[in-house]
Amino acid sequence: MAFNALVVEKDSDGRTNASVKPVEEDRLPDGDVTVSVAFSTLNYKDGLCIGPGGGLVRDYPHVPGIDFAGTVEASDDGRYRPGDRVVLTGWRVGEVHWGGYAQKARVRADWLVPLPPELDMRHAMAVGTAGFTAMLAVMALESNGIKDGPVLVTGAAGGVGSVGVAILAALGHEVAAVTGRPEAEDYLRGLGASRIVAREEIDRTVKRPLEGETWGGCIDAVGGEMLARVLGQMRYGASVAAVGLAGGASLPASVIPFLLRGVNLLGIDSVMQPFDNRKRLWERIATDLPMDRLEAMIQMATLEELPRLGSDILQGKVKGRVVVDVNA
């Protein structure tokens, strides 16, 4: 039986093209569980996979979509039965294994997590990989102790940043949201940010290894120069949870913030988290993230719109969370 999917193909000249087309079920990759997919989301990695360079994709044809929520259709693993609601993030699905931009997916049972009963599938994908990563960052900051002072979130209008702002605000923290997009101010205040920091305000700061002790914690979704600048502005013993590479993989920073101010740099990896961690994270998301704030982030999309939106997210034009209804 055929189902619809966004399929990325490469021609003999090495050019890629993404289009929606029917795919036979026997072409699905190997796995223990077949899922009837309801929703997926658009992430920066998805933009790279869809884009003309092919980005992270190794083999073609390919179905992108690095996360999805749906209902188990068939299972060879006793942990899951037909009708169970499940969610998947990480494990390089959508990069080296066919992903969520299709009406069906087949994956290893170990990659799935039961969806908490408090979350519907649409909201689960409004959270998606970006929100999962944001909650990982929040929990890492909590484990290391959030200091007095506002918690900074860079790249705040993006997927990780938006959910990070909403979670931190819901937990009672004062949140300072960094954005280079003035039009996003009302959106970020609606998520709970108490202060909007223009990106230029960080960039204009005198470039010294140590600056004023300003931030009690930080989720950095940008990396590069932005991360280097923020490290010198942290309060003594504060932590920075680094989750993004949009600003580059290099870190032009001094060791002085680490040696003289005891700043902690926490690397956040959302790809290969153990099952118990993933289950606990989704349970926290279901209880700690207000659904009204989640609704404010959502932009709905269809499979046919993804090639355009994939280009937009790479250019920084996407605000909040794009939820993909694969059956629309």
Secondary structure, DSSP 8 states (H G I E B T S, - for coil): -EEEEEEEEE-TTS-EEEEEEEEEGGGS---SEEEEEEEEE--HHHHHHHSTT-TT--SSSB---SEEEEEEEEESSTT--TT-EEEEE-TTBTTTB--SSBSEEEE-GGGEEE--TT--HHHHHHHHHHHHHHHHHHHHHHHH---SS-EEEESTTSHHHHHHHHHHHHTT--EEEEES-GGGHHHHHHHT-SEEEEHHHHHHS---SS----BSEEEESS-HHHHHHHHTTB-TT-EEEE---TT-S-----SHHHHHS--EEEE---SS--HHHHHHHHHHHHHHS-HHHHHTTEEEE-GGGHHHHHHHHHTT---SEEEEETT-
